[in-house]
Amino acid sequence: MGKSRKFKEQKPVEDIEKHYTSEALVKKLVELVPYSKTDFVVDCASGRNMVFFNNFKTDNKEFCEIDLQKDFFEFNKPVDWFITNPPFHLCWKFIDHASTLASKGFAFVLSSNSLLSLTPRRLTILRNRGFEITSIHIFNVKKWFGRYYFVVFEKNKKSIINWLEGVW
Ligand SMILES: C[S@@+](CC[C@H](N)C(=O)[O-])C[C@H]1O[C@@H](n2cnc3c(N)ncnc32)[C@H](O)[C@@H]1O
């Protein structure tokens, strides 16, 4: 008879869409965005922790959070910047909506999968609206699932990446 093996009790799978970002990381990320103190800046997926919102160095700011009855997809004011860690499964919907309202740019934390959802077709849609990717910072978050990307899109600025349209 073989020895009985003890397995560690499995932790419940956490909801990745509700993962909160550490304040130390948020402080670094917010510094990477070229917003000014007079800009109107919106944290469009603030969580209950409001960690991005609390770290915007401007009083001209607002937040959306579905759990607080403020749905980003019902938000339709013009803003200068959107900055947040959005729910990854809605990443393209967030980028698409942000790009119809932002006058200067938007900067989002993306997972590897949500980065891959930026297809040539979608990047072309954003380019036609005037938005280009101007920086990507890659970082590790041990308590999530590995690698993440802080992607800044700016209006009427030079792109750091390019792509080929069509299917090859
Ligand atoms: C990954 S969490 C990030 C929370 C916080 N920004 C942070 O970085 O710690 C994404 C948040 O987006 C919220 N959310 C999901 N859909 C939303 C929507 N349509 N409008 C606003 N917030 C939404 C979720 O409830 C969740 O709190």
The ligand as a Gaussian input file, in Angstrom:
#p B3LYP/6-31G(d) Opt

LIG

0 1
 C       -9.121000      45.303000     -11.399000
 S      -10.253000      46.262000     -10.389000
 C       -9.223000      47.663000     -10.082000
 C       -9.666000      48.549000      -8.944000
 C       -8.718000      49.746000      -8.681000
 N       -8.672000      50.628000      -9.845000
 C       -7.326000      49.277000      -8.399000
 O       -6.458000      49.405000      -9.265000
 O       -7.077000      48.772000      -7.294000
 C      -11.404000      46.826000     -11.645000
 C      -12.636000      47.538000     -11.069000
 O      -13.481000      47.942000     -12.164000
 C      -14.823000      47.888000     -11.728000
 N      -15.710000      47.901000     -12.901000
 C      -16.120000      46.849000     -13.672000
 N      -16.946000      47.263000     -14.652000
 C      -17.075000      48.609000     -14.507000
 C      -17.800000      49.616000     -15.205000
 N      -18.574000      49.306000     -16.263000
 N      -17.712000      50.897000     -14.777000
 C      -16.939000      51.208000     -13.710000
 N      -16.233000      50.303000     -12.995000
 C      -16.290000      49.020000     -13.387000
 C      -14.852000      46.608000     -10.886000
 O      -15.974000      46.603000     -10.018000
 C      -13.497000      46.702000     -10.147000
 O      -13.640000      47.366000      -8.909000

